[in-house]
Amino acid sequence: MSERKISPSDATVLDYIHVRVVDYDPVWPDLFRTEARRIEDILKENLVQIFHIGSTSVPGLRAKPIIDIMPVVLDIERVDERSGQFEAIGYEAMGELGIPGRRYFRKGGENRTHQIHAFQYDNVQNITRHLAFRDYLRSHSDVGCAYAALKSEPAVRYPGDREGYCNGKDGFVKCVERDALRWYWKKYDVGRC
């Protein structure tokens, strides 16, 4: 795999986009479904399942208007082989970009519209983390409201600073993620044979 390495001097690669949090848009699920079909056409038999994740997947939640998509695949190395096909539909391959076992692609440059977070099916920790967070916010509107309020404040404070925006919500996200995983494990009886 020819993975792109990010060094501290390349920090602008991560924070070049303007951070904007908007009200929920009911078109987001349709945008996901349209893009999911394009991704399915590329991944074909390697695709196990494809999920809409992130804030745009939670009805009513304010979000950055970027559709996060999580394909789960049989073989992550075969995703690398399809990078050219992803580039042909507007994505930039970014390798793991800080999360081992992930393949990250972004679409839209400075006006990013979509992000792909592909994982191999046995990367259970990362897959579960994303699904638990999404499902917890869908089921706990009070937490979703608190998260929306928290996201809006750093977006105003750091409109051109993606790193500042992320740091502004990091502690809350980690706490909610812990609660979400506990809730998810209980709800789906994960871990029992």
Backbone torsions as a table, in degrees:
resi	resn	phi	psi	omega
1	MET	NA	136.6	175.7
2	SER	-98.8	88.1	-176.3
3	GLU	-86.6	136.9	177.8
4	ARG	-79.3	126.5	178.9
5	LYS	-93.7	137.6	178.6
6	ILE	-109.0	123.7	177.7
7	SER	-105.5	165.0	178.3
8	PRO	-55.1	-31.9	179.8
9	SER	-72.2	-12.5	178.2
10	ASP	-97.9	19.6	-174.8
11	ALA	-54.4	-30.9	-179.3
12	THR	-65.5	-19.9	176.6
13	VAL	-59.2	-34.4	-175.8
14	LEU	-89.8	-25.8	-172.3
15	ASP	-120.0	27.6	-177.5
16	TYR	-80.2	-18.5	-176.6
17	ILE	-85.3	150.9	176.2
18	HIS	-73.9	127.1	179.7
19	VAL	-82.9	121.1	-178.0
20	ARG	-137.8	123.9	176.6
21	VAL	-109.1	128.9	-175.4
22	VAL	-125.4	165.6	174.9
23	ASP	-63.4	154.9	178.1
24	TYR	-55.2	138.5	178.0
25	ASP	-117.6	118.7	-177.6
26	PRO	-63.9	-6.7	177.1
27	VAL	-80.7	-15.6	-176.3
28	TRP	-56.2	-44.4	177.3
29	PRO	-60.3	-36.0	177.6
30	ASP	-67.1	-40.4	177.1
31	LEU	-61.9	-39.8	176.4
32	PHE	-61.0	-51.4	-176.3
33	ARG	-59.8	-40.8	179.0
34	THR	-62.6	-46.6	-178.7
35	GLU	-71.4	-34.6	178.5
36	ALA	-59.8	-39.7	178.2
37	ARG	-62.8	-38.5	178.6
38	ARG	-66.1	-40.5	179.5
39	ILE	-68.0	-41.5	176.7
40	GLU	-57.4	-40.1	179.2
41	ASP	-64.1	-30.1	179.3
42	ILE	-81.4	-46.4	-173.9
43	LEU	-80.9	-25.6	176.0
44	LYS	48.8	-125.6	-174.3
45	GLU	-70.2	-10.6	176.7
46	ASN	-76.8	-19.3	-176.4
47	LEU	-79.4	127.8	175.0
48	VAL	-92.8	-49.4	-177.6
49	GLN	-159.9	158.3	177.6
50	ILE	-135.4	133.7	-173.6
51	PHE	-124.4	145.5	168.4
52	HIS	-89.4	119.2	-178.7
53	ILE	-124.4	-176.7	178.2
54	GLY	77.5	179.1	-173.4
55	SER	-63.3	-31.1	-180.0
56	THR	-70.4	-9.6	178.7
57	SER	-91.2	-1.0	-177.0
58	VAL	-109.0	107.0	-178.8
59	PRO	-53.8	131.5	177.4
60	GLY	87.5	-10.0	-175.5
61	LEU	-86.3	131.5	171.7
62	ARG	-64.2	146.5	-174.4
63	ALA	-159.0	161.4	163.5
64	LYS	-68.1	134.1	-175.7
65	PRO	-76.9	60.9	179.9
66	ILE	-126.0	123.5	-178.3
67	ILE	-82.7	117.0	177.1
68	ASP	-94.6	128.4	-175.2
69	ILE	-125.1	131.8	180.0
70	MET	-120.4	97.3	171.1
71	PRO	-80.1	135.5	173.0
72	VAL	-105.9	127.3	-172.1
73	VAL	-123.8	162.9	176.5
74	LEU	-72.6	-40.9	-174.0
75	ASP	-138.3	110.0	-176.3
76	ILE	-64.2	-30.5	179.7
77	GLU	-64.7	-29.5	178.5
78	ARG	-71.2	-21.5	173.8
79	VAL	-66.5	-41.6	178.2
80	ASP	-58.1	-38.4	-179.3
81	GLU	-65.5	-19.2	-177.6
82	ARG	-100.4	7.5	-177.4
83	SER	-53.8	-40.1	179.2
84	GLY	-61.4	-36.4	178.4
85	GLN	-70.8	-35.8	175.5
86	PHE	-66.7	-41.2	177.6
87	GLU	-61.2	-35.5	-179.4
88	ALA	-64.8	-23.0	177.1
89	ILE	-105.7	17.9	170.0
90	GLY	101.9	4.9	-178.9
91	TYR	-92.4	152.8	172.5
92	GLU	-112.0	124.3	178.8
93	ALA	-77.5	129.1	-177.3
94	MET	-119.0	9.9	-179.1
95	GLY	67.4	-145.7	-179.1
96	GLU	-76.1	-31.3	-179.1
97	LEU	44.8	54.7	172.0
98	GLY	91.2	-7.3	178.4
99	ILE	-122.2	105.3	-177.9
100	PRO	-55.4	134.1	177.7
101	GLY	88.2	-8.2	179.1
102	ARG	-92.2	152.2	166.2
103	ARG	-119.6	119.9	-174.7
104	TYR	-110.0	132.7	175.7
105	PHE	-130.0	143.8	175.7
106	ARG	-127.8	151.1	-176.4
107	LYS	-130.2	134.9	173.4
108	GLY	108.2	0.2	178.0
109	GLY	54.0	-127.9	-178.8
110	GLU	-66.1	-23.8	178.0
111	ASN	-109.1	55.5	-174.7
112	ARG	-52.3	134.9	-179.4
113	THR	-116.9	-30.8	-175.6
114	HIS	-141.6	151.7	172.9
115	GLN	-137.3	137.1	176.5
116	ILE	-110.9	131.7	176.0
117	HIS	-122.4	89.8	-176.9
118	ALA	-89.8	137.2	177.7
119	PHE	-133.3	148.0	171.9
120	GLN	-73.3	147.4	-173.4
121	TYR	-53.7	-28.8	-177.8
122	ASP	-89.9	6.3	174.2
123	ASN	-87.0	61.2	-170.9
124	VAL	-60.4	-37.9	-177.3
125	GLN	-59.8	-50.4	-178.2
126	ASN	-71.6	-38.8	178.4
127	ILE	-62.2	-48.7	-178.8
128	THR	-63.1	-40.3	-179.7
129	ARG	-57.9	-46.2	-179.8
130	HIS	-66.6	-44.8	-178.1
131	LEU	-69.1	-39.1	179.4
132	ALA	-63.8	-44.7	-180.0
133	PHE	-61.2	-47.0	179.4
134	ARG	-60.6	-50.7	-176.0
135	ASP	-67.3	-34.0	177.9
136	TYR	-65.0	-45.2	178.2
137	LEU	-65.3	-35.2	177.1
138	ARG	-65.5	-33.4	-176.0
139	SER	-93.6	-14.3	-176.7
140	HIS	-125.4	82.3	-174.8
141	SER	-62.4	-29.0	178.1
142	ASP	-63.9	-40.4	178.1
143	VAL	-69.3	-39.4	177.0
144	GLY	-60.1	-42.1	178.6
145	CYS	-63.7	-43.3	178.7
146	ALA	-63.6	-40.9	179.1
147	TYR	-64.6	-42.6	178.9
148	ALA	-61.1	-44.1	179.1
149	ALA	-63.8	-42.1	-179.9
150	LEU	-64.5	-41.2	-179.2
151	LYS	-65.9	-34.7	-177.3
152	SER	-68.0	-37.9	-177.4
153	GLU	-64.2	-51.2	177.4
154	PRO	-64.4	-30.3	178.8
155	ALA	-64.3	-35.4	177.5
156	VAL	-74.9	-42.5	-177.7
157	ARG	-70.2	-36.3	-176.0
158	TYR	-124.6	59.9	-173.1
159	PRO	-62.3	-29.0	179.9
160	GLY	-112.4	12.5	-174.0
161	ASP	-123.4	92.3	-178.0
162	ARG	-60.6	-40.2	-179.5
163	GLU	-64.3	-43.9	177.2
164	GLY	-61.5	-40.9	177.5
165	TYR	-60.3	-48.6	-178.5
166	CYS	-63.9	-42.6	178.9
167	ASN	-63.7	-32.3	-178.7
168	GLY	-66.8	-20.8	-178.6
169	LYS	-118.0	-0.5	-171.9
170	ASP	-59.8	-48.0	-177.8
171	GLY	-61.6	-43.7	178.8
172	PHE	-62.0	-45.4	-178.5
173	VAL	-60.8	-43.9	-179.7
174	LYS	-63.2	-40.2	178.4
175	CYS	-65.2	-47.3	179.3
176	VAL	-64.1	-38.4	179.4
177	GLU	-60.4	-42.2	177.0
178	ARG	-60.2	-49.0	179.1
179	ASP	-61.8	-40.8	-178.5
180	ALA	-63.7	-41.6	179.6
181	LEU	-65.2	-43.5	177.3
182	ARG	-59.7	-47.3	179.7
183	TRP	-60.6	-45.6	-178.0
184	TYR	-62.3	-45.1	-179.6
185	TRP	-62.0	-40.8	178.0
186	LYS	-68.9	-46.4	-177.1
187	LYS	-60.2	-44.1	-176.0
188	TYR	-101.5	8.5	177.4
189	ASP	52.8	40.9	-178.6
190	VAL	-68.0	137.5	175.0
191	GLY	99.4	-9.6	178.3
192	ARG	-99.1	139.8	178.4
193	CYS	-101.0	NA	NA
